[in-house]
Amino acid sequence: MKKITALTSPSTVLAIMQMPVKSSITAFPGITLLLDTIQDPGNMGTIVRTADWFGIKNIICGEGCVDGYHPKMIQSTMGSIFRVNLIYQELISFIDQHPGIPVLASSLDGQMLDQAKHEKQAFLIIGNESKGISKEVMDKATLKLRIPGGHDVESLNAGVAAGILMFWLMVDS
């Protein structure tokens, strides 16, 4: 196992599988994640695994997102990669193709979570680890949400912020 992996502590389990052929998604029940340039494979894997935990099955990865088959990403999903639809598509045109579905985004100038209305169906944008959500994608948001806290910290890790927002959306839905 050490010879075929880049990991310093490889797993004792190996699976050889055919890469699934992913087609476009035509129905968007519940919450769909939109990832805006998530570049860290560990963050991407955490987001996929957390989405699976909350029953979110559709994840749209915009331009610049890490490869969905990056070894670290696959490992950090702990198998969740096989239960979600990971589709790579440009986000702005994707949002434009689905008018009427609310688009939620985390923002420091957004409405506090405890004051915002829950949506049963929505697109939830998660932004880049260092730059956040791009201006062009943020302009598509119909509701900006603020996660309470902050104090002297500039921002949350993308995976952590995604987890908090997914939990909030699942409460009362």
C-alpha positions, 0 to 999 in steps of 0.5 A: 500500500505504501508503494501505490499511495502518496499518503504517509499513513495509508489505509489497509483497504483498497477499492478498485472501481469504475469512475461513474459517468455523471450526467446533469441533474434535472431535479433539485429537491431540498438543498443543493450545494454550489461550491465556488472555487473550493481548492483544498481537497480536505475541505472539499471532502469534508463538505461532501461528507457533511452534505451526505450526513444531512441528506444533501445529494446534489453538489455543483462544483464551479470552475476552479474547484479541486478535482473530485477524484483527488486522492485526499478528497476521496479519502476525506469523504469516507465513502460519501463520494459514492452517495452524492452527485458531484457535477462540475459546471459554471455556477452563474449559468447554472443559477441562471438556468434555474430561476425561482430557486432561492440562492443563499450565500454566507456573507459578513453583511448578511442577515443573522441565521437566527433571524433568517427564514429557512428555505425547503428548497434552495441553492447554498453557495460555499466560497473559496477558502481564502477569497470567499464567494466571488463577486459575480456569484455573490451578485446572484444571491437572493439571501445573504446569511451571517453565521454568528460569532467572529470576534477577532477571527476574519473567517471560518474554514470553508468546511466548517462554515458549510457544516453550520449552514447545512445544519441550520437549513436542516433544522425546522425543514 
